[in-house]
């Protein structure tokens, strides 16, 4: 059995995670803060963007994998995975504030709806099929 959707979304998530790590490292170097956040708003914003990503990505990936294994590949599951990735990118850019600040709200809403939808789908598969 192939789990192409899960593998693709997991690969995209891994790349976003690396991007977030680099962004935190760069601001730490610029602000000369090696441990913690030093009370620096830029470090805090980037650390929170990274932490927030790590808080949601594993659950989304587990749900995508379970649904894909149970139901196979569907255009809906591909779409949900892609929208989730776009939402997480919007969120991390929105955490910077400024003109992209709305991305944080958009990304948060997309993440909530993704988790809710995948959770409902998983329960449906578990009990209705």
C-alpha positions in Angstrom: 0.0 0.0 0.0 1.3 3.4 -0.9 0.8 6.4 1.4 1.8 9.1 -1.1 -0.4 11.8 0.4 1.1 11.3 3.9 4.7 11.1 2.5 4.2 14.3 0.5 2.6 16.3 3.3 5.2 15.0 5.8 8.0 16.1 3.5 6.5 19.5 3.1 6.1 19.7 6.9 9.8 18.7 7.4 10.9 21.5 5.0 8.7 24.1 6.9 10.2 22.8 10.2 13.7 23.3 8.9 12.8 26.8 7.6 11.4 27.7 11.0 14.5 26.4 12.7 16.7 28.5 10.5 14.6 31.6 11.1 14.9 31.2 14.9 18.6 30.6 14.6 19.1 33.7 12.4 17.3 36.0 14.8 19.1 34.5 17.8 22.5 35.3 16.1 21.4 38.8 15.2 20.2 39.5 18.7 23.0 37.6 20.4 20.7 35.3 22.4 21.8 31.7 22.5 19.5 30.3 25.2 15.8 31.2 25.9 14.3 34.3 24.4 16.0 37.0 26.4 12.7 38.9 26.5 13.3 39.8 22.8 10.0 40.1 20.9 11.6 39.0 17.6 13.0 35.8 19.2 9.7 35.2 21.0 7.7 35.5 17.8 9.9 33.2 15.8 10.1 30.6 18.7 6.3 30.7 19.0 5.8 30.2 15.3 8.1 27.2 15.4 6.5 25.8 18.6 3.0 26.3 17.2 3.9 24.4 14.1 5.3 21.5 16.1 2.1 21.5 18.2 -0.2 20.8 15.3 1.8 19.0 12.6 2.2 15.6 14.2 -1.6 15.2 14.9 -2.4 16.3 11.3 0.1 13.9 9.9 -1.1 11.0 12.0 -4.7 11.7 11.0 -3.8 12.0 7.3 -1.9 8.7 7.5 -4.7 6.9 9.3 -7.3 8.1 6.8 -5.1 7.4 3.8 -4.5 3.8 5.1 -8.2 3.3 5.8 -9.7 4.9 2.8 -7.0 5.3 0.2 -5.9 8.3 -1.8 -8.6 10.9 -2.5 -8.5 14.4 -4.0 -10.2 15.6 -0.8 -7.3 14.3 1.4 -4.7 15.8 -1.0 -6.5 19.1 -0.9 -6.8 19.1 2.9 -3.1 18.3 3.2 -2.1 21.1 0.8 -4.4 23.6 2.4 -2.9 22.8 5.8 0.6 23.4 4.5 -0.4 26.7 3.0 -2.1 27.7 6.2 1.0 26.9 8.3 3.1 29.1 5.9 0.5 31.9 6.3 0.7 31.6 10.1 4.5 31.7 10.3 4.7 34.7 8.1 1.8 36.3 10.0 3.8 35.9 13.2 6.2 38.5 12.0 3.5 41.2 12.2 3.3 44.1 9.9 1.6 43.8 6.5 1.4 40.0 6.8 -0.1 39.9 10.3 -3.5 38.6 9.0 -1.7 35.5 7.9 -1.5 34.4 11.6 -5.3 34.4 11.9 -5.8 32.8 8.5 -3.3 30.1 9.4 -4.9 29.5 12.8 -8.3 29.1 11.3 -7.1 26.8 8.6 -5.3 24.6 11.2 -8.3 24.4 13.5 -10.6 23.5 10.6 -8.1 21.0 9.3 -7.8 19.2 12.6 -11.5 19.3 13.2 -12.3 18.0 9.7 -9.7 15.2 9.8 -10.8 14.2 13.3 -14.4 14.0 12.2 -13.5 12.0 9.1 -11.4 9.6 11.2 -14.3 9.0 13.6 -16.6 8.5 10.6 -14.3 5.9 9.1 -13.8 4.1 12.4 -17.5 3.7 13.1 -19.5 4.1 9.9 -17.5 2.0 7.5 
